[in-house]
Amino acid sequence: MHIFIDESGTFAPASQPGAWCVVAAYVVGSRDRVEAEEVLNALKAKVGRTATEEIKRRDVSEEQYFQFLEDLETRGGFLVSVATDAGRNERAVENQMGQVRIIRESIDRRKALKDTLETEALAAAMKALSPQLYVEIVCRMYLAWLAVSVGVAHYVQTEPQTLCSMDWCFDAKGGSGAAFEKAHGPLMAGLASDMSKAHPMPYVAGADYSNFGRFIRGGAAALRPTSPGQTRAEVMVVTRRLYRERQAFVDSARSRGVQIADLLVSGIAALLRGKFSDQERAARCLGRLTARMYATGDATYLISFGDPATPLITDVARKAVKDMNAVARAVFKKRPG
C-alpha cells in the first residue's frame, strides 16, 4: 500500500480564523498506482507540461482541476485528510506541554528498558518542538492513523495482496526542514502507536489478512477464533514496523505520487478557505475521492488546539465539509455497538 503525504499551510499561529492548514494522504494499491500516475500525466499534457515536469494546482484552470479529480476517482486510490484552523489554535503550547506530561507519566508503566528509553526520548523530542511543528506533527499522526485504519479495512476486502508492505512517501521540506524530518519518524510512530492502542483498527470478518500478517501482533494467526462462537472487533498492530519500516522524504519533482498528494491537499485547503469559484463542485469532487471509516464520520478530520468554548469551524468550512460528507465513501455504514 502506497501512502503519499503532503501538507498545505505553515501551521504557524494566525491572527484571524479561517487560516486552514491541511495534511493529506493519497493512498493507492500497487495495482492502481500506474493508472493514477497516468491521470496526472494527462493533466500535465493539457497545460503543455511533460510527464517529468512538476505541476501545481495554480498551473491549471478550475475546470481542468475538477476533471483531474473526477478521472482520479475512477482509478482505485483514495484521499484522507486532517485540517486545523491556525487562527484558532491559541492553546497549542498548553496542549503540547500536557502531552509531554502524559507521556512522561506513562514511563513508570513501561516494563522493558528499551520501552522506557524510547518513551523518554519521545517526551524530550515533543517538548523540543516549536508550537508550529507540534501542531503539524499531531495532524500528521492523526493522518497516519486514518490512512492505515481506512486503508487496511478497505484493502483486506478488495486487494489483500497490496498490504504486504506499507510504503510511506513524504514531500521533503529541505533546508531548515531537516530537523523536522529527523524528528518526524520517531514522533509520528510513537504518537500513532498510542493512537492505535486507544483506537485499534476494526476487524473485518471474513476478510483476508494473510498479506498484512507481519504487521499484526502475533501474525495473521492471532486473528483466528480460539473457541466456538468467538467474535473479534479489533486488530492490534506492530506500530514500529507499520509506520517506520519503509518511510522516505523525497523531492516532489521526482515523485508523481507526492505530486498527486500536493494537488489534493491544496484543493482541500482552498475548499475550506472558500477559494473556489464553484465551491459545491469542488466539495463533490474532493468528497468522492475521500474514504472514511464510517458513514457517520466527517470526510476531513478536524483538529483544534483552541478554547473549547470557541466554535471549531468557520461557516465556509462547515458547508464544505457537509458537502463532502454527502458523497464521501465509507468502509462501514455505522460504528459497531
C-alpha positions as CSV (number, residue, x, y, z in Angstrom):
1,M,0.0,0.0,0.0
2,H,1.5,3.3,-1.0
3,I,0.8,6.4,1.1
4,F,1.8,9.7,-0.4
5,I,1.7,12.7,2.0
6,D,1.9,16.4,1.6
7,E,0.8,19.5,3.5
8,S,-0.7,22.9,2.7
9,G,-0.1,25.9,5.0
10,T,2.6,26.7,7.5
11,F,0.7,25.7,10.7
12,A,2.0,28.9,12.3
13,P,-0.4,30.8,14.6
14,A,-2.7,33.2,12.6
15,S,-4.5,36.3,13.8
16,Q,-7.8,35.5,12.1
17,P,-10.0,32.4,11.9
18,G,-10.2,30.6,8.6
19,A,-6.5,30.1,8.2
20,W,-6.8,26.4,7.4
21,C,-3.7,24.2,7.3
22,V,-4.1,20.7,6.0
23,V,-2.2,17.4,5.7
24,A,-3.5,14.8,3.3
25,A,-2.6,11.4,2.0
26,Y,-3.3,9.8,-1.3
27,V,-3.5,6.1,-0.6
28,V,-3.3,3.7,-3.5
29,G,-2.6,0.0,-4.1
30,S,0.2,-1.3,-6.3
31,R,-2.3,-2.4,-8.9
32,D,-3.8,1.1,-9.4
33,R,-0.7,3.3,-8.9
34,V,0.3,3.3,-12.6
35,E,-3.2,4.4,-13.7
36,A,-3.3,7.1,-11.2
37,E,0.0,8.5,-12.4
38,E,-1.3,8.4,-16.0
39,V,-4.2,10.6,-14.9
40,L,-1.6,13.1,-13.5
41,N,0.4,12.9,-16.8
42,A,-2.8,13.6,-18.8
43,L,-3.3,16.8,-16.7
44,K,0.2,17.9,-17.4
45,A,-0.3,17.4,-21.1
46,K,-3.3,19.6,-21.1
47,V,-1.2,22.5,-19.9
48,G,1.8,21.8,-22.1
49,R,4.0,20.1,-19.4
50,T,5.9,16.9,-20.0
51,A,5.5,13.8,-17.7
52,T,8.8,14.6,-15.9
53,E,7.8,18.2,-15.1
54,E,6.2,19.1,-11.8
55,I,2.7,20.7,-11.7
56,K,0.9,22.7,-9.1
57,R,-2.8,23.5,-8.8
58,R,-2.2,27.1,-9.7
59,D,-0.9,25.9,-13.1
60,V,-4.3,24.6,-14.2
61,S,-7.8,26.0,-14.6
62,E,-10.5,25.2,-12.1
63,E,-12.3,23.1,-14.8
64,Q,-9.1,21.2,-15.6
65,Y,-8.6,20.5,-11.9
66,F,-12.1,19.2,-11.4
67,Q,-11.7,16.9,-14.4
68,F,-8.5,15.6,-12.9
69,L,-10.3,14.8,-9.7
70,E,-13.1,13.1,-11.5
71,D,-10.7,11.0,-13.5
72,L,-8.6,10.1,-10.5
73,E,-11.7,9.0,-8.6
74,T,-12.1,6.0,-11.0
75,R,-8.5,4.7,-10.5
76,G,-8.9,2.9,-7.2
77,G,-6.9,5.1,-4.8
78,F,-8.5,7.4,-2.2
79,L,-7.9,10.6,-0.2
80,V,-7.8,11.1,3.6
81,S,-7.1,14.5,5.2
82,V,-6.7,16.3,8.5
83,A,-7.2,20.0,8.9
84,T,-6.7,22.6,11.6
85,D,-7.5,26.3,11.7
86,A,-4.3,28.1,12.6
87,G,-6.4,31.1,13.6
88,R,-8.0,29.2,16.5
89,N,-5.0,27.3,18.0
90,E,-4.2,29.7,20.8
91,R,-3.8,26.8,23.3
92,A,-1.3,24.8,21.2
93,V,1.5,25.3,23.8
94,E,-0.7,24.3,26.7
95,N,-1.8,21.2,24.8
96,Q,1.8,20.4,23.9
97,M,3.0,20.5,27.5
98,G,0.1,18.4,28.6
99,Q,1.0,15.7,26.1
100,V,4.6,15.8,27.3
101,R,3.3,15.3,30.9
102,I,1.1,12.4,29.8
103,I,4.0,10.7,28.0
104,R,6.3,11.1,31.0
105,E,3.7,9.8,33.4
106,S,3.5,6.6,31.3
107,I,7.2,5.8,31.7
108,D,6.6,4.0,35.0
109,R,4.3,1.6,33.3
110,R,7.0,0.6,30.8
111,K,8.4,-2.8,31.8
112,A,11.4,-3.1,29.4
113,L,14.3,-0.7,29.5
114,K,14.1,-0.2,25.7
115,D,10.5,0.9,26.0
116,T,11.4,3.3,28.9
117,L,14.2,4.9,26.9
118,E,12.0,5.3,23.8
119,T,9.3,6.9,25.9
120,E,11.7,9.3,27.5
121,A,13.1,10.2,24.1
122,L,9.6,10.7,22.7
123,A,8.8,13.2,25.6
124,A,12.0,15.1,25.1
125,A,11.5,15.3,21.3
126,M,8.0,16.6,21.7
127,K,9.0,19.2,24.3
128,A,11.7,20.5,21.9
129,L,9.2,21.2,19.1
130,S,8.1,24.7,18.3
131,P,4.3,25.1,18.7
132,Q,4.0,25.3,14.9
133,L,5.8,22.0,14.4
134,Y,3.9,20.4,17.3
135,V,0.6,21.2,15.6
136,E,1.8,19.8,12.3
137,I,3.2,16.6,13.9
138,V,-0.1,15.9,15.7
139,C,-2.0,16.4,12.5
140,R,0.3,14.1,10.7
141,M,-0.1,11.5,13.4
142,Y,-3.9,11.5,13.0
143,L,-3.4,11.3,9.3
144,A,-1.1,8.3,9.5
145,W,-3.6,6.6,11.8
146,L,-6.5,7.4,9.4
147,A,-4.6,6.2,6.3
148,V,-3.7,2.9,7.9
149,S,-7.0,2.2,9.5
150,V,-9.1,3.1,6.5
151,G,-6.6,1.6,4.0
152,V,-6.3,-1.8,5.7
153,A,-10.1,-2.1,6.3
154,H,-10.6,-1.3,2.6
155,Y,-7.8,-3.4,1.0
156,V,-8.4,-6.6,3.1
157,Q,-11.7,-6.7,1.2
158,T,-10.7,-5.6,-2.2
159,E,-6.9,-6.1,-2.8
160,P,-5.3,-8.0,0.1
161,Q,-2.0,-8.6,-1.7
162,T,-1.2,-4.8,-1.6
163,L,-1.0,-5.0,2.2
164,C,2.3,-6.9,2.2
165,S,4.2,-3.6,2.6
166,M,3.4,0.0,3.8
167,D,5.3,2.5,1.7
168,W,5.2,6.0,3.3
169,C,6.4,8.8,1.0
170,F,6.5,12.4,2.3
171,D,7.3,15.6,0.5
172,A,10.8,16.7,1.7
173,K,10.9,20.1,3.3
174,G,14.6,20.7,2.5
175,G,16.9,23.2,4.2
176,S,15.5,24.2,7.6
177,G,13.2,21.2,7.4
178,A,16.0,18.7,8.1
179,A,15.4,18.9,11.9
180,F,11.7,18.3,11.3
181,E,12.4,15.2,9.1
182,K,14.8,13.8,11.7
183,A,12.2,14.1,14.5
184,H,9.3,13.1,12.3
185,G,9.8,9.3,12.2
186,P,10.1,8.6,16.0
187,L,7.4,11.2,16.9
188,M,4.9,10.1,14.4
189,A,5.4,6.4,15.1
190,G,5.3,7.0,18.9
191,L,2.1,9.1,18.7
192,A,0.5,6.8,16.2
193,S,1.3,3.8,18.5
194,D,-0.6,5.4,21.3
195,M,-3.4,6.3,19.0
196,S,-3.5,2.7,17.7
197,K,-3.7,1.3,21.2
198,A,-6.5,3.7,22.2
199,H,-8.4,3.2,18.9
200,P,-7.4,-0.1,17.3
201,M,-8.3,-0.7,13.7
202,P,-11.6,-2.6,13.4
203,Y,-11.5,-6.3,12.3
204,V,-13.3,-7.1,9.1
205,A,-14.9,-10.5,9.5
206,G,-14.2,-12.9,6.6
207,A,-11.5,-10.7,5.1
208,D,-8.1,-11.8,4.0
209,Y,-5.4,-10.6,6.5
210,S,-2.7,-13.1,5.4
211,N,-0.6,-10.5,3.5
212,F,-0.9,-8.0,6.4
213,G,0.1,-10.7,8.9
214,R,3.6,-9.5,9.6
215,F,2.2,-6.1,10.8
216,I,-0.2,-7.8,13.3
217,R,0.8,-8.7,16.8
218,G,1.1,-12.5,16.8
219,G,0.7,-12.6,13.0
220,A,-2.4,-13.3,11.0
221,A,-3.0,-16.5,13.0
222,A,-3.7,-14.3,16.1
223,L,-7.0,-13.2,14.4
224,R,-8.3,-16.8,14.2
225,P,-11.1,-17.7,16.7
226,T,-9.8,-19.8,19.6
227,S,-13.2,-21.0,20.7
228,P,-16.6,-21.6,19.0
229,G,-18.6,-18.5,18.7
230,Q,-15.7,-16.2,19.5
231,T,-16.0,-12.8,17.8
232,R,-13.3,-10.3,17.2
233,A,-13.6,-6.5,17.0
234,E,-10.0,-5.2,16.8
235,V,-6.7,-5.7,15.1
236,M,-3.6,-4.9,17.2
237,V,-0.5,-3.9,15.1
238,V,3.3,-3.7,15.4
239,T,3.4,0.0,15.1
240,R,7.2,0.5,14.6
241,R,7.1,-1.9,11.6
242,L,3.9,-0.4,10.2
243,Y,4.9,3.2,10.4
244,R,8.6,3.3,10.1
245,E,9.9,0.3,8.1
246,R,9.5,1.9,4.7
247,Q,9.5,5.7,5.2
248,A,11.1,8.3,2.9
249,F,11.2,12.0,2.4
250,V,11.5,12.7,-1.4
251,D,11.7,15.7,-3.7
252,S,8.2,16.1,-5.0
253,A,9.6,16.7,-8.5
254,R,10.7,13.1,-8.5
255,S,7.6,11.5,-7.2
256,R,4.3,11.5,-9.1
257,G,2.5,10.1,-6.1
258,V,3.6,13.1,-4.0
259,Q,2.6,15.4,-6.8
260,I,-0.9,13.9,-6.7
261,A,-1.0,14.4,-2.9
262,D,0.1,18.0,-3.4
263,L,-2.8,18.7,-5.8
264,L,-5.3,17.1,-3.4
265,V,-4.1,18.8,-0.2
266,S,-4.0,22.2,-1.8
267,G,-7.6,21.6,-3.0
268,I,-8.8,20.7,0.4
269,A,-7.2,23.8,1.9
270,A,-8.7,26.0,-0.8
271,L,-12.1,24.5,-0.3
272,L,-12.1,25.1,3.5
273,R,-11.0,28.7,2.9
274,G,-13.7,29.2,0.3
275,K,-11.3,29.9,-2.6
276,F,-13.0,28.0,-5.4
277,S,-15.5,29.9,-7.7
278,D,-17.6,26.7,-7.7
279,Q,-17.3,25.5,-4.1
280,E,-20.0,22.9,-4.4
281,R,-18.4,21.1,-7.3
282,A,-15.0,21.3,-5.6
283,A,-16.6,19.7,-2.5
284,R,-18.2,17.0,-4.6
285,C,-15.1,16.1,-6.5
286,L,-12.8,16.0,-3.4
287,G,-15.5,14.3,-1.4
288,R,-16.0,11.4,-3.9
289,L,-12.2,10.8,-3.7
290,T,-12.3,10.7,0.0
291,A,-12.6,7.5,2.1
292,R,-13.6,7.4,5.7
293,M,-14.1,4.5,8.1
294,Y,-17.7,5.1,9.0
295,A,-20.6,6.9,7.1
296,T,-21.2,8.9,10.2
297,G,-17.7,10.4,10.3
298,D,-16.5,13.6,8.6
299,A,-14.8,13.5,5.2
300,T,-11.9,15.5,6.6
301,Y,-10.7,15.1,10.2
302,L,-10.7,18.5,12.0
303,I,-8.4,19.2,15.0
304,S,-8.4,22.2,17.2
305,F,-5.9,23.4,19.8
306,G,-8.1,26.3,20.9
307,D,-10.6,27.2,23.6
308,P,-13.3,24.5,23.7
309,A,-15.9,27.3,24.0
310,T,-14.9,28.8,20.7
311,P,-16.6,27.3,17.6
312,L,-14.3,24.8,15.9
313,I,-15.1,25.7,12.3
314,T,-16.0,28.7,10.2
315,D,-19.3,28.8,8.3
316,V,-17.5,28.4,4.9
317,A,-15.6,25.3,6.1
318,R,-18.7,23.8,7.8
319,K,-20.6,24.0,4.4
320,A,-17.6,22.5,2.6
321,V,-17.3,19.5,5.0
322,K,-21.1,18.9,4.9
323,D,-21.0,18.8,1.1
324,M,-18.0,16.4,1.1
325,N,-19.7,14.2,3.7
326,A,-22.7,13.8,1.4
327,V,-20.7,12.0,-1.3
328,A,-17.6,10.6,0.6
329,R,-17.1,6.8,0.6
330,A,-17.3,4.8,3.8
331,V,-15.8,1.3,4.6
332,F,-18.6,0.7,7.1
333,K,-22.1,2.1,7.3
334,K,-22.0,2.6,11.1
335,R,-19.8,2.2,14.1
336,P,-20.1,-1.1,16.0
337,G,-22.0,-1.3,19.2
